[in-house]
Amino acid sequence: MISRINSETRLYVLIGDPVEHSFSPLMHNAAFQFCGINSVYLTLQVKSDGLGDAIKGIKSMGISGLNVTIPHKVSIMKYLDEIDSNAKNIGAVNTVINKDGRLIGYNTDGAGALASLKRGKGDPAGKKVVLLGAGGAARAISFSIAPFASRLVVLNRTRSKATSLVKAIKKRINIDIVGEELTINTLSRELADTELLINTTSVGMFPKIDETLVDRHLIKPNMVVFDIIYNPPETRLLREATASGAKALNGINMLVNQGALSFKLWINLEPPIDVMLRAINRGLRGG
Ligand SMILES: NC(=O)c1ccc[n+]([C@@H]2O[C@H](COP(=O)([O-])OP(=O)(O)OC[C@H]3O[C@@H](n4cnc5c(N)ncnc54)[C@H](OP(=O)(O)O)[C@@H]3O)[C@@H](O)[C@H]2O)c1
């Protein structure tokens, strides 16, 4: 790929802090190469107090598009020229297009999660969904699944974040939804009749891979358990879900689908999802 870089090569970047463990360069560079697109994708570490300057640089240097990760998903919004309505509802941006010098923000996390649920036979349509967490990913996923689920229960360690997410969704979507504190009691009550459990918290993520929020006895064989963590690919929650006879889905497909949607926004071409998935799997195996 390096040999193809020339004066016409377009640049796409991920900005965040930290960025050094991201799999996005593997996935997007594999997609550019497969589609014969003269572009490269790099990571740029941008500290919180440097975001404004970074945005000015992105505009003045004509960088073609961005992905945005922690800690800038919310703070970038004030620097953008336009924000699409879905990202506005969610309150966070993970993808930016540079359209003739105007920066336009989108959020592909929720649609990526919904696509991967459908692909994994975990379609939320008509189901009661219990969602653990109320952070950035939880907001994106809740807005995407709320129009389809029959009931949505948001459980979060910090109760106020769950209730403010529920309030924001209620304003825009007509759904049976509640937000409560995540406790042993609320979990066991709500999981008793749930078909779809989604973990959007970071509990169980590398390196604390032995942690889980859900007692394995609460997982029933008729459940789909979706853990959006992708490193490790099988969290303790998913291992115990499989052992209980439930269907386990990890975050790899969500990662690929949200990346594929970013690719489509930037390039306006059908993304090569299988190529992107193989690149991520290679990265997770350390290749
Ligand atoms: N597969 C993908 O494509 C994808 C995309 C985005 C994110 N993710 C993953 O999703 C996870 C969350 O990301 P995010 O951006 O939403 O982060 P975030 O905004 O920081 O939210 C973190 C959430 O985890 C909860 N939490 C953290 N530690 C906890 C603990 N010990 N006990 C109970 N709850 C705890 C937080 O609860 P409080 O509100 O109480 O602090 C909050 O709800 C990360 O693991 C990230 O890698 C995956």
The ligand as an SDF file (V2000), in Angstrom:
LIG
                    3D

 48 52  0  0  0  0  0  0  0  0999 V2000
  -18.0540   -2.6750   19.5240 N   0  0  0  0  0  0  0  0  0  0  0  0
  -17.9910   -1.3920   19.2700 C   0  0  0  0  0  0  0  0  0  0  0  0
  -18.0120   -0.9600   18.1010 O   0  0  0  0  0  0  0  0  0  0  0  0
  -17.9650   -0.3840   20.3880 C   0  0  0  0  0  0  0  0  0  0  0  0
  -18.2830    0.9700   20.1220 C   0  0  0  0  0  0  0  0  0  0  0  0
  -18.2550    1.8790   21.1910 C   0  0  0  0  0  0  0  0  0  0  0  0
  -17.8950    1.4460   22.4680 C   0  0  0  0  0  0  0  0  0  0  0  0
  -17.5790    0.1180   22.6710 N   0  0  0  0  0  0  0  0  0  0  0  0
  -17.2140   -0.3700   24.0170 C   0  0  0  0  0  0  0  0  0  0  0  0
  -18.2810   -0.0400   24.8900 O   0  0  0  0  0  0  0  0  0  0  0  0
  -17.7960    0.2350   26.1930 C   0  0  0  0  0  0  0  0  0  0  0  0
  -18.3630    1.5560   26.6960 C   0  0  0  0  0  0  0  0  0  0  0  0
  -17.9640    2.6190   25.8470 O   0  0  0  0  0  0  0  0  0  0  0  0
  -18.5850    4.0960   26.0360 P   0  0  0  0  0  0  0  0  0  0  0  0
  -17.9910    4.9330   24.9680 O   0  0  0  0  0  0  0  0  0  0  0  0
  -20.0600    4.0590   26.1690 O   0  0  0  0  0  0  0  0  0  0  0  0
  -17.9430    4.5160   27.4630 O   0  0  0  0  0  0  0  0  0  0  0  0
  -18.4980    5.5630   28.5310 P   0  0  0  0  0  0  0  0  0  0  0  0
  -19.2690    6.6550   27.8700 O   0  0  0  0  0  0  0  0  0  0  0  0
  -17.3280    5.9020   29.3820 O   0  0  0  0  0  0  0  0  0  0  0  0
  -19.5590    4.7150   29.4300 O   0  0  0  0  0  0  0  0  0  0  0  0
  -19.1160    3.6870   30.2800 C   0  0  0  0  0  0  0  0  0  0  0  0
  -20.3290    3.0020   30.9290 C   0  0  0  0  0  0  0  0  0  0  0  0
  -19.8290    1.8840   31.6900 O   0  0  0  0  0  0  0  0  0  0  0  0
  -20.3050    1.9980   33.0390 C   0  0  0  0  0  0  0  0  0  0  0  0
  -19.3130    1.4240   33.9320 N   0  0  0  0  0  0  0  0  0  0  0  0
  -17.9640    1.5770   33.8940 C   0  0  0  0  0  0  0  0  0  0  0  0
  -17.3810    0.8740   34.9000 N   0  0  0  0  0  0  0  0  0  0  0  0
  -18.3910    0.2720   35.5970 C   0  0  0  0  0  0  0  0  0  0  0  0
  -18.4360   -0.5800   36.7300 C   0  0  0  0  0  0  0  0  0  0  0  0
  -17.3160   -0.9650   37.3570 N   0  0  0  0  0  0  0  0  0  0  0  0
  -19.6390   -1.0220   37.1530 N   0  0  0  0  0  0  0  0  0  0  0  0
  -20.7770   -0.6580   36.5150 C   0  0  0  0  0  0  0  0  0  0  0  0
  -20.8030    0.1490   35.4230 N   0  0  0  0  0  0  0  0  0  0  0  0
  -19.6180    0.6100   34.9740 C   0  0  0  0  0  0  0  0  0  0  0  0
  -20.4890    3.4890   33.2520 C   0  0  0  0  0  0  0  0  0  0  0  0
  -21.3680    3.6960   34.3330 O   0  0  0  0  0  0  0  0  0  0  0  0
  -21.4050    5.1400   35.1000 P   0  0  0  0  0  0  0  0  0  0  0  0
  -22.3060    6.0190   34.2870 O   0  0  0  0  0  0  0  0  0  0  0  0
  -21.9670    4.8170   36.4340 O   0  0  0  0  0  0  0  0  0  0  0  0
  -19.9990    5.6360   35.1680 O   0  0  0  0  0  0  0  0  0  0  0  0
  -21.0960    3.9030   31.8940 C   0  0  0  0  0  0  0  0  0  0  0  0
  -22.4660    3.5840   31.8420 O   0  0  0  0  0  0  0  0  0  0  0  0
  -16.2680    0.1800   26.0750 C   0  0  0  0  0  0  0  0  0  0  0  0
  -15.8530   -1.0960   26.5020 O   0  0  0  0  0  0  0  0  0  0  0  0
  -16.0120    0.3590   24.5850 C   0  0  0  0  0  0  0  0  0  0  0  0
  -14.8120   -0.2610   24.1660 O   0  0  0  0  0  0  0  0  0  0  0  0
  -17.6170   -0.8040   21.6590 C   0  0  0  0  0  0  0  0  0  0  0  0
  1  2  1  0
  2  3  2  0
  2  4  1  0
  4  5  1  0
  4 48  2  0
  5  6  2  0
  6  7  1  0
  7  8  2  0
  8  9  1  0
  8 48  1  0
  9 10  1  0
  9 46  1  0
 10 11  1  0
 11 12  1  0
 11 44  1  0
 12 13  1  0
 13 14  1  0
 14 15  2  0
 14 16  1  0
 14 17  1  0
 17 18  1  0
 18 19  2  0
 18 20  1  0
 18 21  1  0
 21 22  1  0
 22 23  1  0
 23 24  1  0
 23 42  1  0
 24 25  1  0
 25 26  1  0
 25 36  1  0
 26 27  1  0
 26 35  1  0
 27 28  2  0
 28 29  1  0
 29 30  1  0
 29 35  2  0
 30 31  1  0
 30 32  2  0
 32 33  1  0
 33 34  2  0
 34 35  1  0
 36 37  1  0
 36 42  1  0
 37 38  1  0
 38 39  2  0
 38 40  1  0
 38 41  1  0
 42 43  1  0
 44 45  1  0
 44 46  1  0
 46 47  1  0
M  CHG  2   8   1  16  -1
M  END
$$$$
